Amino acid sequence: MSLLRGFEKWLFVVSALTAFGCSGSATDADDSGNSFPSRRPSFESAGRRLGYVANRNSDTVSVLDLDRMTLLASVPVGRDPVDIDGPRHLVLDADHGLGYLALSYPFASMSVHALSQGATQRSGYVQALKLADLSIAGELRVDPVASELAFSSATGTLAVSHADFFRALQADSEARRANVVFVDPANAIAQGVATPNRREVCAVPSAIAFDGDGARLFVACTGEDSVVVVDRASGTVLSRVPAGAAEVNKPYALVVDAGRDRLLVSNQVALSVSVFDLGDTPHLLTTLARTSAVPMFPVLLSDNTLAVPFQAPNGAALNGAALFDVATGERVLEIQYSDADCANPSEFSLTGDSRLFLVCEGDHYHPGAVVEVAPDTLAITARVPVELYPERMSILEP
Amino acid sequence: MNSHPTTRPAGRLWATACLLGAGLLSACGSSSDPGAVEEGRHLFQSKSLSQSHLNDYSCTTCHDAVATVPASKKAGGALAGVTLRSGFWGGQVADLLGSINACRENFMGDSQPLTASNQQARSLYAYLESLEPGDERPIPFTVVTSIEPLMRGDTPDAIASATSHGQQLFAEACQYCHGGMHDGLGRLSSRVPILPEETLVEHAEYSARVQRLIFTEKIRHGLFLGYGGVMPPFSAEVLSDADVSDLLEALGVIGE
């Protein structure tokens, strides 16, 4: 009898445990029990240094192990299963385990039918992706041609620029100006409660970056040949300064080095990099010697050495990089890359342990790459192919 | 007298344990729940997977449950094997639920995504899982984005052959939604145009040459790439350029 009573207790315990396990899976919104098990690759950092690269023409994000220089996976992203979503730029919010991705929808419809029906530019989106597997945590509709992103880990604010060339065709100079959208806090996108705070800034705002404490946003205004400083809290424009010393500069890439109090602006027509301080009204400190082709996203390797990638988008096949002395503006070294090694170099990134990486766009129809280069010679030491038209990489430090 | 029995035959206890365990396991595992499978089959075959009153589609509109030989001309691939696949929509979507939600949003007019814990989603998954084993390889799905004029046959025999083949393709690929050629008999709803007449009337301002391009684009792009509507795109794997040309021949959309 005692044996049977023991069995009853055992039965009760097993039943209770089974029922507990069952109800646990049924009520947890993030755990679907055994339906729709995830087959996505996962990207646990596990002490590794990971690189995230958005591939604009293949609608994917490539994740790289930068310590081993291997491609972990290229994962499809975006909202549309057929059209090109044009993922432009991914920035990291490591505290919340999220990445924010701009979807630009670069191609207007070419269909005679659609054009005659008044088809127009599609709104851009920003998606919050879980860094663990790049699944979608949430999204927010912004303006057409969502382009570059900036995220301030100090304030948790995201900014989105819209390089809207169609709007820039307006005759009225005020109407030409496109918005920068602020999302504060950015992780509200993942919770589905984010509100876009639109601020009209300038014609064709391109690259953007926050200062160190996230109080001000610096904007490269391609369509106005200027750099604009925006106060994050109020959204007001604090200043507009020429992007360089030339009559026409055409700024595109822009980088803030908060630790060194420097703003770096690459100018596509002047073929030079302007070095400013980070004042409310930035002061032009140095104009570097002309680069051999169009300068892109540079990086300061030290207080006095700047590495600048350059490319020739007109098909001249002139790919390379150079080191400049910031104090004198003189070029101290230049190297050219073959198309096979690095076509259309676009962005230098420096890791916490001073390794230097370069994103190579490729020809936009064949895979681009991320390469590691020696900081002193700029020679390529390792190369990892990614997908179509990468431009920028965000690095998750261990 | 205590009515609660103090002893119970061991056999009855084991039977109770087995029944209880089976019941609990059944409740936990949707794949082994006949009720969930049956509900999922109903969702697969009916329009109720979307809450939109404008929805005319079910999953079966575009997908077979099990692959056929020769291959079906439905726009989407057969779904046996789908729970094991790692890529969808030609690799543009990374997970099955995202793929289902893309169908619901684009074709079925319901932009509220199903989540994995949703009862409908669980039942649908149970049904799809019941179709296994199937082909777990991702199904090639090449969307033809750049539309070029399609060649026609240049002899009476070639044109007759193309027309005959095109009529067969129309029955396999188009009729389910558009109904009979020229009369729309049996079409999904009055919102679906009768082919080719209603579409030609809608585009009467275009030349015959451009009308042929428009038909080609609509077949290839469906609602995507700026077109709108709810039609799915027919990939290069489902319909070759020659197939599309034969379809247009049967419809009389010859560009002249």
Boltz contact constraints between the chains, C-beta under 6 A:
constraints:
  - contact:
      token1: [A, 11]
      token2: [B, 17]
      max_distance: 6.0
  - contact:
      token1: [A, 15]
      token2: [B, 20]
      max_distance: 6.0
  - contact:
      token1: [A, 18]
      token2: [B, 24]
      max_distance: 6.0
  - contact:
      token1: [A, 19]
      token2: [B, 24]
      max_distance: 6.0
  - contact:
      token1: [A, 22]
      token2: [B, 27]
      max_distance: 6.0
  - contact:
      token1: [A, 22]
      token2: [B, 28]
      max_distance: 6.0
  - contact:
      token1: [A, 29]
      token2: [B, 117]
      max_distance: 6.0
  - contact:
      token1: [A, 32]
      token2: [B, 116]
      max_distance: 6.0
  - contact:
      token1: [A, 32]
      token2: [B, 117]
      max_distance: 6.0
  - contact:
      token1: [A, 34]
      token2: [B, 29]
      max_distance: 6.0
  - contact:
      token1: [A, 35]
      token2: [B, 30]
      max_distance: 6.0
  - contact:
      token1: [A, 35]
      token2: [B, 116]
      max_distance: 6.0
  - contact:
      token1: [A, 35]
      token2: [B, 122]
      max_distance: 6.0
  - contact:
      token1: [A, 35]
      token2: [B, 125]
      max_distance: 6.0
  - contact:
      token1: [A, 36]
      token2: [B, 96]
      max_distance: 6.0
  - contact:
      token1: [A, 36]
      token2: [B, 97]
      max_distance: 6.0
  - contact:
      token1: [A, 36]
      token2: [B, 116]
      max_distance: 6.0
  - contact:
      token1: [A, 36]
      token2: [B, 125]
      max_distance: 6.0
  - contact:
      token1: [A, 39]
      token2: [B, 86]
      max_distance: 6.0
  - contact:
      token1: [A, 40]
      token2: [B, 94]
      max_distance: 6.0
  - contact:
      token1: [A, 75]
      token2: [B, 94]
      max_distance: 6.0
  - contact:
      token1: [A, 76]
      token2: [B, 92]
      max_distance: 6.0
  - contact:
      token1: [A, 76]
      token2: [B, 94]
      max_distance: 6.0
  - contact:
      token1: [A, 81]
      token2: [B, 89]
      max_distance: 6.0
  - contact:
      token1: [A, 81]
      token2: [B, 92]
      max_distance: 6.0
  - contact:
      token1: [A, 81]
      token2: [B, 93]
      max_distance: 6.0
  - contact:
      token1: [A, 81]
      token2: [B, 102]
      max_distance: 6.0
  - contact:
      token1: [A, 82]
      token2: [B, 143]
      max_distance: 6.0
  - contact:
      token1: [A, 82]
      token2: [B, 224]
      max_distance: 6.0
  - contact:
      token1: [A, 83]
      token2: [B, 224]
      max_distance: 6.0
  - contact:
      token1: [A, 83]
      token2: [B, 225]
      max_distance: 6.0
  - contact:
      token1: [A, 109]
      token2: [B, 225]
      max_distance: 6.0
  - contact:
      token1: [A, 109]
      token2: [B, 226]
      max_distance: 6.0
  - contact:
      token1: [A, 111]
      token2: [B, 217]
      max_distance: 6.0
  - contact:
      token1: [A, 111]
      token2: [B, 226]
      max_distance: 6.0
  - contact:
      token1: [A, 113]
      token2: [B, 214]
      max_distance: 6.0
  - contact:
      token1: [A, 114]
      token2: [B, 226]
      max_distance: 6.0
  - contact:
      token1: [A, 114]
      token2: [B, 227]
      max_distance: 6.0
  - contact:
      token1: [A, 119]
      token2: [B, 226]
      max_distance: 6.0
